[in-house]
Amino acid sequence: MNDLTATIREILERCVGMEMQTPFIMCAVSPNGSVLAMRVEGDGSAGEPLAEHSEEHGFALPMTMVVVDQRNEAVRLCSCSSC
């Protein structure tokens, strides 16, 4: 889960750098069916889980993440190298 946490942190930092407005709604989806949806405040604190399902082996790559901000701006990011 530490790799997932680091990936989420990196993506959220990129969203802040793009001047997206917090709090964010973030959804991470793995091809094996694992899903995490969170509300993330802009103060760097841990996000509030909204929905979560983890398959037996956790999150698998490539993983797709969608972040929506308070202005309804959305960013879709993928962990694969071809996106």
C-alpha positions, 0 to 999 in steps of 0.5 A: 500500500505504500507504493499506492500512497506514494503514487496518490501523493504524487498525482495530487501534488501535480493537481495542486501544481495545475492550480486545481481547487481543493478539496479534490474527489479522487478515484483510483481504479485497478484492472483487477477490480480494486477501487478507492474513492476519497475526498482529499483536503488541500492541507496535506492531511489523509483523505476521507475514504468515500468508497473502497474495495480491495481484491485479495492481491491489492491494487494491480498496475496499470492503474487509472486515477481520476481527480475532480476539483471544486470547479468540476475540472477533471484530470485522468491519469494512468500509471502505464507508459503508453497513456 
